[in-house]
Amino acid sequence: MKPLPDIQQLLQQLDKLPLQRVQPWLNLLLVILLAWLLARFSWQLVPTPAATALTPAISSAGSKSAGSGVSLPALTGFALFGKASSEPVKAVQPVVTEAPKTQLNVKLTGVVALPADPAKGSAIIESRGSEATYAVDDTIEGTNAVLKQVLADRVLLLQAGRFETLMLDGIEYTKIAQANAGLGRADELVAVEDNGGDLAPVPEPMEMQPLELSEELDIRRDELIAEPMKFFDYIRVSPHRPQGQLLGYRLMPGKDATLFTQLGLQPNDLAIEINGIALTDMQQAMNVINELRDAKEAAIKIERDGEIRDILVSLSQ
């Protein structure tokens, strides 16, 4: 370690410095140092104000939210994207009146057609040797075809993604459904074909007193109007075509024979005339039956055991 230089030598060195040049700078440095010390001393004499505690903005917002009581269930209750209708929109089904004739091995033997709404009708279809009653959207037994619409003279089936026409047995196929206007009550019926024997010789008709509808029959009539498919529970109607010529309609009781019996009918009765109009044309017969809904009485002429009988039924409410 080197010895400290002698103080005398230091003084000698300082004497050699040009003090006249350095002195102005030293004076400036001393002034600056004095000003800084004075300023610091002055700030120490001024009393310091009490510091105000600052509340973070985020904390205030959080407190406000907590006080408002907004909850997630309440938030999700707002209709941010609108409100859905409480009533489902009913799909409008097109009324298809043109479709190719089906090649399915089935037979349409009866219909209950409601032209105002073809999607509410029903049909009796024979498949694989047996008959069954089908409502719209039912699948026909033994096939992949679905019943979609019921018209007065045909039904429309949905088969392999396309509509096909199944004509009422005994009616020739046409592109446009015939005589649909004006039809559409439970009375619009045609049913299974009957190839029975010829009519017996026609004797003089036997007159009968009008049969008044009981209160129970009134109720059943209202039921038929509301639910046309129930007609087949009471009466089965079948065209009678010996040798291919329509001569009338066979009447048979359905599963519930009460209405059939109370109307004065018997199994195998053959209706040949209604209100003076012969039932020898299928389309005309359907129109006549449809008119009964507004008639006050129906005069039905039947053939029973070789005899012609008149059954008068009062239709007034």
Backbone bond lengths (Angstrom), bond angles and torsions (degrees), N, CA, C in turn:
res aa  C-N    CA-C-N  psi(-1)  N-CA   C-N-CA  omega(-1)  CA-C   N-CA-C  phi
1 M - - - 1.469 - - 1.517 108.95 -
2 K 1.359 114.08 128.56 1.453 118.78 -178.09 1.520 110.55 -72.98
3 P 1.380 117.35 143.03 1.476 120.11 177.92 1.510 110.64 -71.97
4 L 1.335 115.67 147.31 1.452 121.33 178.89 1.542 108.88 -62.58
5 P 1.322 114.75 140.45 1.475 116.88 177.83 1.525 111.76 -63.50
6 D 1.218 116.13 152.81 1.456 121.43 -178.83 1.509 109.65 -70.41
7 I 1.358 117.24 141.11 1.451 122.56 -178.10 1.513 110.37 -60.78
8 Q 1.276 114.62 -34.22 1.459 118.71 -179.54 1.517 110.60 -63.92
9 Q 1.297 115.96 -37.49 1.451 119.57 179.18 1.533 110.66 -67.63
10 L 1.347 116.20 -35.77 1.447 119.53 178.81 1.531 111.45 -65.16
11 L 1.290 115.14 -42.07 1.458 119.08 -179.97 1.520 109.63 -63.59
12 Q 1.313 114.57 -39.67 1.455 117.84 179.09 1.534 110.91 -62.45
13 Q 1.305 114.90 -37.98 1.470 118.83 179.01 1.526 110.69 -66.23
14 L 1.344 117.34 -43.67 1.454 121.07 178.90 1.526 111.32 -60.57
15 D 1.334 116.56 -36.20 1.465 119.41 -179.99 1.517 110.63 -64.14
16 K 1.295 114.76 -29.29 1.454 118.04 -179.35 1.537 113.18 -75.63
17 L 1.390 119.31 -19.61 1.467 122.15 -179.93 1.521 110.50 -68.13
18 P 1.355 115.24 147.12 1.476 119.23 176.83 1.515 110.43 -79.59
19 L 1.318 117.26 89.30 1.466 120.86 -173.86 1.518 111.42 -68.21
20 Q 1.267 117.72 -25.99 1.463 118.53 -178.24 1.534 110.48 -65.90
21 R 1.325 117.61 -32.02 1.462 120.29 178.57 1.533 112.03 -80.69
22 V 1.266 119.22 -35.17 1.476 123.14 -174.91 1.504 111.17 -81.69
23 Q 1.299 118.73 -28.17 1.472 121.69 -172.16 1.521 113.70 -59.90
24 P 1.336 121.57 -40.29 1.491 119.46 178.61 1.535 112.53 -61.45
25 W 1.286 115.53 -37.99 1.497 118.97 -179.54 1.516 110.83 -70.34
26 L 1.306 115.24 -37.26 1.461 117.71 177.94 1.527 110.50 -66.06
27 N 1.309 116.24 -40.61 1.467 120.04 178.96 1.545 110.44 -61.31
28 L 1.364 117.87 -41.94 1.476 121.53 179.53 1.517 110.60 -64.46
29 L 1.314 116.36 -39.98 1.461 119.96 179.88 1.515 111.38 -65.67
30 L 1.340 115.99 -37.62 1.467 119.92 179.55 1.529 110.28 -68.10
31 V 1.329 116.93 -37.84 1.482 120.09 179.53 1.526 110.42 -64.13
32 I 1.310 116.53 -44.88 1.477 120.54 179.69 1.520 111.19 -61.84
33 L 1.339 115.66 -41.64 1.462 119.55 -179.51 1.515 111.04 -66.82
34 L 1.307 116.33 -36.41 1.466 120.98 179.17 1.515 110.65 -68.43
35 A 1.334 118.03 -40.16 1.473 121.35 179.21 1.534 110.71 -64.62
36 W 1.282 116.34 -39.38 1.488 120.01 -178.72 1.520 110.24 -66.34
37 L 1.362 116.24 -41.65 1.455 120.04 -179.64 1.522 110.78 -66.51
38 L 1.351 116.24 -37.24 1.454 120.35 179.97 1.526 110.88 -66.71
39 A 1.313 117.37 -41.71 1.474 120.88 179.79 1.526 111.32 -64.95
40 R 1.273 115.97 -41.80 1.473 118.98 -179.65 1.507 110.53 -65.36
41 F 1.321 116.71 -39.24 1.462 120.39 -179.99 1.521 111.11 -67.36
42 S 1.343 116.75 -34.83 1.468 120.13 179.90 1.535 111.03 -67.36
43 W 1.327 119.29 -42.48 1.475 122.44 -179.87 1.521 112.03 -64.37
44 Q 1.316 115.65 -28.89 1.470 118.58 178.42 1.522 111.85 -71.17
45 L 1.377 117.37 -26.38 1.460 120.11 179.19 1.534 112.43 -77.69
46 V 1.369 118.50 -22.45 1.477 121.73 -179.47 1.538 109.61 -79.92
47 P 1.400 118.57 127.52 1.472 119.76 -178.69 1.526 111.30 -66.21
48 T 1.309 117.81 140.12 1.473 123.79 179.99 1.529 109.73 -82.33
49 P 1.384 119.88 122.84 1.473 121.32 178.62 1.519 111.39 -66.54
50 A 1.365 114.58 152.85 1.472 118.91 -179.72 1.507 109.49 -66.19
51 A 1.288 117.48 132.03 1.479 122.21 -178.88 1.526 110.79 -72.68
52 T 1.329 115.82 132.25 1.471 120.99 178.34 1.519 109.00 -89.08
53 A 1.329 114.31 125.24 1.467 118.38 -178.71 1.520 109.35 -70.32
54 L 1.302 116.12 124.81 1.460 121.35 179.40 1.527 109.66 -91.73
55 T 1.357 114.90 131.46 1.464 119.27 178.40 1.521 108.30 -95.52
56 P 1.272 117.98 122.91 1.478 119.59 -179.60 1.522 111.00 -54.65
57 A 1.338 115.60 140.05 1.473 121.01 -178.27 1.506 111.52 -60.51
58 I 1.317 116.29 -35.61 1.461 118.81 -177.78 1.510 111.60 -66.65
59 S 1.352 115.98 -33.51 1.462 120.22 178.59 1.515 110.01 -67.54
60 S 1.359 117.38 -40.19 1.459 120.98 179.92 1.519 110.32 -64.58
61 A 1.309 115.86 -42.13 1.472 119.07 -179.51 1.502 110.79 -64.76
62 G 1.348 115.71 -39.44 1.454 119.56 179.12 1.501 111.42 -63.57
63 S 1.376 115.37 -39.91 1.463 119.01 -179.89 1.508 111.12 -65.04
64 K 1.350 115.72 -39.16 1.462 119.48 -179.70 1.516 110.79 -65.32
65 S 1.326 116.33 -39.93 1.456 119.30 179.70 1.502 111.44 -64.74
66 A 1.342 114.31 -40.00 1.455 117.89 -179.28 1.503 110.60 -64.64
67 G 1.361 117.55 -36.94 1.451 120.27 -178.68 1.511 113.12 -72.04
68 S 1.358 117.25 -24.86 1.468 119.17 -176.35 1.502 112.48 -76.74
69 G 1.325 117.92 -18.65 1.452 120.51 175.49 1.514 114.13 74.30
70 V 1.329 119.15 25.49 1.461 121.53 178.54 1.513 108.59 -78.28
71 S 1.336 116.23 125.15 1.458 120.99 -179.21 1.507 109.86 -116.79
72 L 1.322 116.38 163.66 1.465 121.17 -179.66 1.518 112.09 -62.33
73 P 1.342 119.97 -43.83 1.476 118.57 177.72 1.514 112.88 -59.44
74 A 1.376 116.23 -37.76 1.463 118.75 179.17 1.519 110.60 -66.69
75 L 1.342 116.04 -37.43 1.457 119.60 -179.70 1.523 110.99 -66.82
76 T 1.327 116.46 -42.09 1.462 119.22 -179.33 1.513 111.49 -70.63
77 G 1.332 117.37 -14.22 1.460 120.02 178.69 1.507 113.61 -76.33
78 F 1.349 117.25 -16.50 1.453 119.58 179.28 1.523 110.01 -73.11
79 A 1.339 116.12 142.38 1.470 121.05 179.44 1.526 108.60 -82.92
80 L 1.332 115.65 75.20 1.451 120.26 -176.44 1.517 112.26 -65.39
81 F 1.335 116.84 -29.61 1.457 121.05 -178.77 1.521 111.58 -118.46
82 G 1.332 117.14 24.88 1.456 120.45 -179.89 1.517 110.65 89.95
83 K 1.314 116.64 168.53 1.459 122.62 -179.67 1.512 109.87 -109.44
84 A 1.329 114.37 136.44 1.458 119.02 176.34 1.514 109.69 -76.08
85 S 1.309 116.69 148.62 1.458 121.52 179.63 1.516 109.48 -66.61
86 S 1.338 116.37 135.70 1.457 120.33 -179.96 1.519 111.93 -69.89
87 E 1.338 117.31 -23.56 1.453 121.28 178.97 1.523 109.29 -101.19
88 P 1.343 117.64 124.29 1.457 119.63 -179.72 1.518 111.25 -64.04
89 V 1.309 115.10 144.86 1.459 119.59 179.03 1.515 108.72 -76.17
90 K 1.293 114.10 122.96 1.453 119.33 -178.66 1.518 109.50 -77.41
91 A 1.328 114.22 125.73 1.449 118.72 179.50 1.519 110.20 -70.41
92 V 1.327 115.11 133.49 1.460 120.48 178.70 1.520 108.38 -88.28
93 Q 1.328 116.74 119.10 1.439 121.29 -179.36 1.523 109.90 -92.06
94 P 1.321 117.31 127.78 1.459 119.78 -179.61 1.521 111.25 -68.77
95 V 1.319 116.10 144.69 1.458 120.77 176.40 1.518 107.47 -88.72
96 V 1.308 116.56 103.22 1.452 121.74 -178.17 1.521 108.56 -87.31
97 T 1.309 116.53 121.54 1.465 120.10 -179.17 1.519 112.36 -113.86
98 E 1.321 117.55 -3.70 1.448 121.09 178.04 1.517 109.57 -127.81
99 A 1.323 115.68 125.71 1.464 122.25 177.96 1.521 106.78 -163.41
100 P 1.330 118.02 147.26 1.468 119.80 -179.11 1.522 111.37 -66.04
101 K 1.316 114.94 155.30 1.455 120.91 179.67 1.524 109.73 -67.14
102 T 1.307 116.24 132.92 1.465 119.76 -177.24 1.526 110.97 -71.05
103 Q 1.314 115.46 149.95 1.454 121.45 176.82 1.530 111.43 -102.34
104 L 1.322 116.40 6.85 1.460 120.08 179.59 1.524 110.61 -67.95
105 N 1.307 116.30 146.85 1.461 122.12 179.71 1.531 109.49 -86.74
106 V 1.324 115.10 66.13 1.460 122.03 178.64 1.519 108.36 -133.90
107 K 1.324 116.32 161.33 1.462 121.35 -177.29 1.521 109.49 -132.23
108 L 1.335 116.45 130.11 1.458 122.37 177.02 1.526 107.89 -90.16
109 T 1.321 116.29 111.69 1.461 120.17 -175.38 1.525 113.81 -107.00
110 G 1.322 118.27 -7.45 1.456 119.65 178.38 1.507 111.65 -169.42
111 V 1.331 116.58 149.63 1.462 121.06 178.36 1.517 110.25 -139.77
112 V 1.312 115.14 151.35 1.466 122.86 164.99 1.521 104.35 -121.35
113 A 1.335 115.35 100.20 1.459 120.54 -171.35 1.515 111.11 -102.25
114 L 1.326 115.36 136.00 1.467 122.56 175.52 1.525 106.98 -122.16
115 P 1.329 118.73 88.97 1.467 121.02 -175.37 1.515 113.79 -55.81
116 A 1.329 118.14 -29.89 1.463 119.85 178.71 1.519 111.11 -64.83
117 D 1.334 117.08 -25.15 1.456 121.68 179.31 1.529 108.29 -151.46
118 P 1.339 118.40 85.44 1.463 121.52 -178.64 1.513 114.15 -59.18
119 A 1.338 117.24 -16.11 1.465 120.29 -178.97 1.524 112.36 -82.01
120 K 1.335 117.89 -0.38 1.461 120.23 -178.96 1.529 112.68 -113.36
121 G 1.325 116.96 6.88 1.453 119.73 -179.92 1.521 111.55 -81.79
122 S 1.328 114.91 -177.25 1.465 121.41 177.42 1.517 108.12 -145.70
123 A 1.318 115.67 164.04 1.455 119.79 -175.56 1.519 110.59 -147.84
124 I 1.338 114.79 149.20 1.460 121.17 172.40 1.524 106.74 -102.95
125 I 1.309 116.84 119.03 1.458 122.08 -176.25 1.519 108.99 -125.29
126 E 1.320 114.27 133.16 1.465 120.77 177.71 1.516 109.23 -96.58
127 S 1.321 115.52 124.90 1.456 121.47 178.90 1.520 108.59 -141.22
128 R 1.344 115.70 132.35 1.459 121.29 -179.58 1.531 112.36 57.30
129 G 1.308 115.57 34.99 1.452 120.11 175.03 1.510 116.46 83.09
130 S 1.332 118.23 1.86 1.465 120.35 179.51 1.525 109.82 -131.00
131 E 1.338 115.16 148.22 1.454 121.06 -179.68 1.522 110.73 -99.16
132 A 1.317 114.74 149.57 1.467 120.84 175.83 1.519 108.10 -150.56
133 T 1.319 115.08 152.03 1.466 120.76 177.42 1.522 108.92 -94.66
134 Y 1.315 115.76 129.98 1.457 121.67 -176.26 1.528 110.36 -120.52
135 A 1.323 115.01 140.41 1.466 121.58 171.22 1.520 108.15 -100.14
136 V 1.322 115.80 168.26 1.466 120.30 179.04 1.524 109.97 -59.95
137 D 1.327 115.53 138.58 1.473 126.07 -179.01 1.522 112.46 80.93
138 D 1.333 118.18 4.56 1.459 120.58 172.51 1.524 109.25 -81.85
139 T 1.330 116.31 146.85 1.457 121.58 176.80 1.528 109.46 -90.55
140 I 1.320 116.45 130.91 1.457 121.45 -178.71 1.527 108.95 -69.56
141 E 1.316 115.59 130.28 1.460 120.89 -176.74 1.523 110.67 -57.93
142 G 1.325 114.63 134.59 1.454 120.69 177.81 1.521 114.59 81.68
143 T 1.326 117.17 4.28 1.463 120.98 179.60 1.525 109.42 -138.03
144 N 1.316 115.13 176.46 1.467 121.18 172.79 1.524 111.13 -103.75
145 A 1.332 116.20 7.19 1.466 120.93 -177.48 1.522 110.28 -79.47
146 V 1.335 115.05 142.93 1.466 122.09 179.91 1.524 108.78 -116.56
147 L 1.330 115.67 132.16 1.468 120.17 177.03 1.536 108.56 -72.12
148 K 1.343 116.49 123.45 1.459 120.62 -176.38 1.528 113.32 -113.56
149 Q 1.339 118.04 -37.50 1.465 119.88 -178.76 1.526 109.08 -146.32
150 V 1.337 114.27 148.15 1.457 120.80 179.88 1.517 108.35 -122.61
151 L 1.328 115.99 119.20 1.456 121.96 177.26 1.524 109.59 -111.76
152 A 1.327 116.14 176.84 1.458 119.87 -172.65 1.518 112.83 -65.68
153 D 1.331 117.99 -32.05 1.467 119.86 -175.81 1.515 113.10 -122.78
154 R 1.322 117.96 8.41 1.459 121.23 -176.78 1.520 110.71 -166.74
155 V 1.312 114.88 169.46 1.464 120.49 170.27 1.516 107.69 -127.58
156 L 1.322 115.24 156.48 1.456 121.31 177.53 1.520 108.88 -109.71
157 L 1.321 115.20 126.12 1.457 122.14 179.95 1.524 109.17 -108.10
158 L 1.320 115.26 145.44 1.464 120.43 174.36 1.516 107.47 -101.87
159 Q 1.326 115.29 109.16 1.458 121.47 -174.93 1.515 109.10 -127.56
160 A 1.335 116.46 119.12 1.473 121.86 178.38 1.516 112.00 55.69
161 G 1.341 116.55 38.63 1.449 121.15 174.70 1.512 115.50 83.19
162 R 1.331 118.86 6.64 1.465 120.22 178.38 1.528 109.72 -136.16
163 F 1.341 115.47 156.34 1.450 120.78 179.27 1.528 110.03 -82.19
164 E 1.342 115.06 139.01 1.459 121.66 175.33 1.518 108.81 -131.22
165 T 1.316 115.70 151.71 1.458 121.75 -176.89 1.521 110.81 -101.13
166 L 1.305 115.79 131.86 1.470 121.96 171.40 1.519 106.66 -117.64
167 M 1.328 116.06 109.25 1.462 121.05 -176.24 1.530 110.42 -76.70
168 L 1.329 114.44 152.40 1.449 120.54 173.76 1.519 108.28 -62.65
169 D 1.303 116.78 135.26 1.452 121.42 -176.41 1.533 110.33 -55.88
170 G 1.336 115.98 125.50 1.448 120.63 179.77 1.510 113.55 100.72
171 I 1.337 118.65 -8.43 1.470 122.33 179.02 1.519 108.64 -110.32
172 E 1.337 115.14 131.82 1.451 120.42 -179.58 1.532 110.53 -69.68
173 Y 1.334 114.89 147.79 1.460 120.48 179.64 1.521 111.27 -69.47
174 T 1.318 116.86 134.35 1.457 123.85 171.97 1.524 107.86 -133.52
175 K 1.315 116.39 160.84 1.464 120.09 -178.54 1.518 112.85 -74.10
176 I 1.309 116.73 -32.25 1.459 120.58 -178.43 1.516 108.85 -113.21
177 A 1.344 115.72 132.34 1.461 119.72 179.07 1.522 109.45 -59.65
178 Q 1.318 116.55 134.03 1.461 120.76 -174.67 1.515 111.46 -95.82
179 A 1.329 112.99 142.71 1.471 121.26 170.58 1.512 112.82 52.02
180 N 1.339 117.44 42.64 1.469 118.99 176.47 1.513 111.62 -79.47
181 A 1.331 117.29 -29.65 1.465 120.05 179.90 1.518 109.80 -67.24
182 G 1.320 114.76 135.86 1.461 119.67 177.61 1.498 114.10 89.75
183 L 1.339 117.09 -9.49 1.454 119.85 177.13 1.509 108.94 -104.42
184 G 1.334 115.19 158.11 1.452 114.64 175.41 1.493 115.02 144.18
185 R 1.296 119.48 28.86 1.450 121.27 173.15 1.518 108.44 -117.27
186 A 1.321 115.82 -179.57 1.452 119.16 -178.96 1.516 111.45 -66.34
187 D 1.330 117.56 -13.47 1.459 120.11 -177.62 1.525 112.23 -80.65
188 E 1.337 118.68 -9.46 1.456 120.58 -176.76 1.512 109.15 -79.77
189 L 1.314 117.02 88.64 1.443 120.74 -172.28 1.521 111.75 -134.36
190 V 1.315 115.09 139.63 1.448 120.63 165.65 1.517 103.56 -142.40
191 A 1.317 118.80 144.63 1.448 117.59 -174.80 1.511 111.87 -139.25
192 V 1.344 116.20 -154.01 1.457 120.85 -165.60 1.510 112.95 -59.27
193 E 1.332 114.53 146.86 1.459 120.71 -179.95 1.511 109.95 -75.54
194 D 1.328 115.78 141.54 1.449 121.53 -179.77 1.514 107.69 -126.43
195 N 1.311 116.83 118.27 1.457 121.51 179.88 1.522 111.40 -103.88
196 G 1.308 114.93 47.13 1.454 119.88 -178.00 1.510 112.49 -71.63
197 G 1.332 115.33 -172.36 1.467 120.81 -175.14 1.509 112.72 -75.70
198 D 1.310 115.54 177.66 1.454 122.37 -179.61 1.513 110.76 -71.05
199 L 1.310 115.34 160.66 1.454 120.85 177.22 1.514 110.53 -73.01
200 A 1.311 114.12 145.68 1.462 119.22 176.01 1.523 109.16 -75.54
201 P 1.313 118.10 162.68 1.467 120.34 176.48 1.515 110.41 -53.25
202 V 1.321 116.45 142.74 1.460 121.78 -172.95 1.521 109.93 -88.85
203 P 1.347 116.23 111.82 1.453 118.85 175.21 1.516 110.05 -85.94
204 E 1.323 116.42 -177.00 1.449 120.82 177.57 1.529 110.01 -66.86
205 P 1.337 118.51 139.12 1.472 120.36 -179.47 1.509 111.97 -68.02
206 M 1.322 114.73 148.36 1.464 122.10 176.15 1.516 108.23 -96.52
207 E 1.317 116.93 122.29 1.460 121.70 -177.43 1.528 110.34 -77.86
208 M 1.296 115.79 141.90 1.460 121.08 178.11 1.521 108.42 -131.00
209 Q 1.323 115.86 151.91 1.458 121.37 178.12 1.524 109.80 -72.48
210 P 1.342 117.55 149.26 1.479 119.50 178.40 1.517 111.29 -58.02
211 L 1.310 115.17 138.91 1.460 121.65 178.96 1.516 108.56 -96.25
212 E 1.325 116.94 114.83 1.465 121.13 -179.92 1.523 110.13 -79.03
213 L 1.317 116.33 137.18 1.460 120.76 176.85 1.524 109.76 -71.75
214 S 1.314 115.63 129.22 1.453 119.99 176.30 1.517 109.58 -76.74
215 E 1.340 115.73 171.08 1.471 120.00 178.53 1.519 110.69 -60.93
216 E 1.346 115.04 -36.03 1.462 118.72 179.53 1.523 110.86 -65.14
217 L 1.353 117.08 -38.47 1.454 119.82 178.41 1.525 111.40 -68.18
218 D 1.334 116.13 -34.28 1.469 119.22 175.35 1.518 110.65 -59.28
219 I 1.335 115.16 -42.74 1.469 120.19 -179.90 1.518 110.02 -63.81
220 R 1.337 116.03 -43.38 1.464 119.73 -179.40 1.531 110.49 -65.58
221 R 1.317 117.07 -36.80 1.463 120.58 178.00 1.526 110.22 -62.33
222 D 1.332 116.40 -42.09 1.465 120.03 177.57 1.527 110.79 -64.51
223 E 1.331 116.32 -36.94 1.459 120.35 178.86 1.524 110.63 -64.16
224 L 1.316 116.38 -39.80 1.460 120.07 -179.69 1.516 111.58 -64.91
225 I 1.334 116.10 -36.87 1.460 119.32 178.54 1.526 110.16 -67.55
226 A 1.346 116.18 -39.54 1.468 120.15 -179.35 1.525 111.97 -75.10
227 E 1.345 117.10 -38.24 1.459 121.94 -177.95 1.524 108.97 -132.34
228 P 1.318 117.75 87.17 1.458 121.24 -175.94 1.525 114.27 -57.75
229 M 1.329 117.53 -29.51 1.463 119.70 -177.70 1.525 112.27 -61.31
230 K 1.332 117.60 -21.99 1.457 120.47 -179.27 1.529 112.24 -68.86
231 F 1.350 117.72 -15.64 1.464 119.72 179.70 1.525 110.16 -54.89
232 F 1.323 116.18 -40.49 1.459 119.91 -176.39 1.522 112.14 -71.62
233 D 1.329 117.67 -11.04 1.462 120.31 173.76 1.522 110.86 -76.35
234 Y 1.331 117.23 -19.97 1.463 121.35 -174.89 1.515 113.71 -109.51
235 I 1.332 117.38 -44.31 1.464 120.73 -174.13 1.528 109.71 -137.85
236 R 1.337 115.34 135.72 1.455 121.22 172.20 1.526 108.37 -109.56
237 V 1.320 116.27 129.80 1.460 122.65 -176.35 1.522 108.88 -116.76
238 S 1.328 117.37 130.67 1.466 120.37 -178.50 1.520 110.75 -137.12
239 P 1.332 118.29 131.34 1.469 120.96 177.07 1.530 110.36 -62.16
240 H 1.303 116.76 136.14 1.458 122.62 179.22 1.521 107.80 -104.56
241 R 1.352 116.32 110.76 1.459 121.15 -173.49 1.530 111.56 -127.96
242 P 1.275 118.99 73.27 1.470 118.23 173.14 1.524 109.67 -67.73
243 Q 1.323 115.63 130.51 1.464 122.04 -179.70 1.535 111.68 58.21
244 G 1.337 116.25 28.90 1.457 120.91 174.32 1.513 115.40 80.63
245 Q 1.327 118.49 2.43 1.460 120.85 179.98 1.521 110.09 -105.76
246 L 1.335 116.59 128.46 1.458 121.11 -179.86 1.521 110.00 -73.06
247 L 1.354 115.19 121.40 1.465 120.45 -179.83 1.520 112.73 -115.51
248 G 1.291 117.53 -8.44 1.457 120.63 179.94 1.519 110.20 157.94
249 Y 1.346 115.71 -162.26 1.464 121.07 -176.98 1.526 110.65 -131.70
250 R 1.334 115.26 126.49 1.446 121.09 175.02 1.526 109.58 -73.82
251 L 1.328 115.93 138.74 1.467 121.94 179.70 1.519 108.77 -115.99
252 M 1.321 114.71 127.53 1.459 120.99 179.08 1.524 109.11 -133.48
253 P 1.337 117.92 147.57 1.475 119.06 178.36 1.517 110.84 -69.91
254 G 1.321 115.12 149.51 1.455 120.28 175.56 1.524 110.41 -88.58
255 K 1.351 114.95 -156.19 1.474 118.77 -179.70 1.515 111.60 -63.69
256 D 1.321 116.76 -34.13 1.466 122.00 177.21 1.530 107.39 -109.36
257 A 1.316 116.37 105.90 1.469 121.28 -174.06 1.524 113.04 -86.35
258 T 1.323 118.80 2.39 1.468 120.97 -175.46 1.517 111.72 -60.44
259 L 1.318 117.45 -51.72 1.462 121.08 -179.17 1.522 110.57 -62.33
260 F 1.309 116.61 -42.34 1.463 121.40 -179.43 1.523 110.86 -58.12
261 T 1.326 116.34 -44.99 1.466 120.91 -178.03 1.519 111.05 -70.72
262 Q 1.328 117.65 -42.40 1.463 120.49 -177.13 1.523 112.13 -67.23
263 L 1.319 117.67 -21.51 1.453 120.40 176.25 1.533 111.72 -80.54
264 G 1.332 117.34 -1.76 1.456 120.84 179.42 1.508 113.66 83.39
265 L 1.327 117.38 15.46 1.460 121.43 -179.53 1.517 111.12 -92.31
266 Q 1.316 115.20 157.95 1.455 122.07 175.89 1.520 108.82 -130.38
267 P 1.332 117.16 150.98 1.468 119.59 179.77 1.528 111.91 -53.74
268 N 1.311 114.56 139.26 1.461 123.71 177.73 1.521 113.63 75.85
269 D 1.335 118.17 10.60 1.460 119.69 172.52 1.520 108.74 -60.87
270 L 1.330 116.50 144.54 1.452 121.60 179.22 1.527 108.91 -113.05
271 A 1.336 116.39 110.30 1.462 120.46 177.65 1.521 108.33 -80.49
272 I 1.337 115.92 121.90 1.463 120.14 -177.23 1.523 112.54 -115.93
273 E 1.336 117.01 -11.97 1.461 119.03 -178.01 1.521 109.73 -158.62
274 I 1.316 116.25 142.14 1.465 121.78 174.68 1.522 108.15 -132.71
275 N 1.319 114.30 124.11 1.468 120.94 179.06 1.533 111.95 51.29
276 G 1.319 115.32 41.20 1.456 120.98 175.15 1.505 115.69 82.00
277 I 1.345 118.96 0.94 1.463 122.24 -179.30 1.531 108.61 -108.72
278 A 1.333 115.01 122.92 1.458 120.48 -178.34 1.526 110.70 -67.70
279 L 1.309 115.24 140.47 1.466 121.21 -178.68 1.524 110.08 -94.74
280 T 1.309 115.82 55.66 1.464 120.43 -178.88 1.523 112.31 -105.70
281 D 1.329 117.62 -2.59 1.463 122.74 176.08 1.519 107.71 -126.34
282 M 1.330 116.23 124.34 1.465 120.23 -172.54 1.516 112.46 -61.49
283 Q 1.339 117.05 -43.88 1.453 118.95 -178.09 1.525 110.92 -68.10
284 Q 1.315 116.73 -40.10 1.451 120.56 178.34 1.520 110.76 -65.39
285 A 1.327 115.50 -39.18 1.452 119.54 178.78 1.524 111.38 -62.49
286 M 1.323 116.96 -39.53 1.461 120.52 179.22 1.521 110.73 -65.05
287 N 1.339 116.31 -39.21 1.465 119.39 178.67 1.517 111.68 -66.30
288 V 1.339 116.62 -39.66 1.462 120.92 -179.90 1.520 110.40 -64.81
289 I 1.323 115.98 -44.75 1.466 119.88 -179.47 1.521 110.40 -63.02
290 N 1.328 116.27 -37.93 1.459 120.21 179.07 1.529 111.92 -64.31
291 E 1.332 117.12 -34.23 1.458 121.04 -178.76 1.523 112.46 -68.70
292 L 1.326 117.22 -16.25 1.466 120.14 -178.18 1.524 111.93 -64.59
293 R 1.342 118.28 -20.93 1.462 120.48 -177.34 1.522 111.66 -64.86
294 D 1.348 116.58 -25.76 1.462 120.09 179.67 1.527 112.69 -106.38
295 A 1.334 116.15 -2.01 1.466 119.53 -177.69 1.532 110.71 -81.01
296 K 1.327 115.44 153.97 1.469 120.65 177.88 1.517 111.70 -86.88
297 E 1.340 116.73 -26.28 1.460 120.20 175.40 1.513 109.08 -153.35
298 A 1.310 115.09 158.86 1.454 121.17 179.99 1.521 108.51 -123.96
299 A 1.318 115.52 126.19 1.463 121.37 175.47 1.524 107.47 -101.70
300 I 1.325 116.45 105.57 1.458 121.90 -176.64 1.522 108.44 -104.57
301 K 1.305 116.50 121.33 1.468 121.25 177.73 1.516 107.82 -97.52
302 I 1.322 117.14 122.78 1.456 121.99 -177.58 1.525 110.30 -123.09
303 E 1.317 113.75 156.21 1.464 121.24 172.29 1.523 107.89 -108.25
304 R 1.327 116.17 124.15 1.464 121.25 -177.37 1.530 108.86 -138.33
305 D 1.303 115.34 118.82 1.479 121.27 178.07 1.528 111.47 52.43
306 G 1.311 116.06 41.96 1.450 119.57 176.77 1.510 113.86 82.00
307 E 1.295 119.01 2.31 1.459 121.60 -179.49 1.528 110.36 -118.19
308 I 1.331 115.23 147.09 1.471 120.84 177.87 1.523 107.97 -96.30
309 R 1.316 116.42 127.04 1.460 122.15 -179.23 1.528 109.48 -126.19
310 D 1.328 114.54 146.82 1.469 121.03 175.46 1.524 108.84 -107.18
311 I 1.318 115.57 127.19 1.463 120.96 175.37 1.523 107.43 -114.61
312 L 1.330 115.21 117.54 1.463 120.40 179.21 1.524 108.70 -101.55
313 V 1.313 115.96 121.94 1.462 121.00 -178.25 1.516 108.79 -117.34
314 S 1.341 116.77 122.09 1.456 121.04 176.90 1.524 109.14 -77.99
315 L 1.328 115.45 124.35 1.469 120.73 -178.36 1.512 112.46 -104.18
316 S 1.321 117.91 3.85 1.469 120.72 -179.16 1.504 109.35 -70.34
317 Q 1.379 114.64 143.61 1.470 120.21 -178.86 1.517 110.81 -79.82
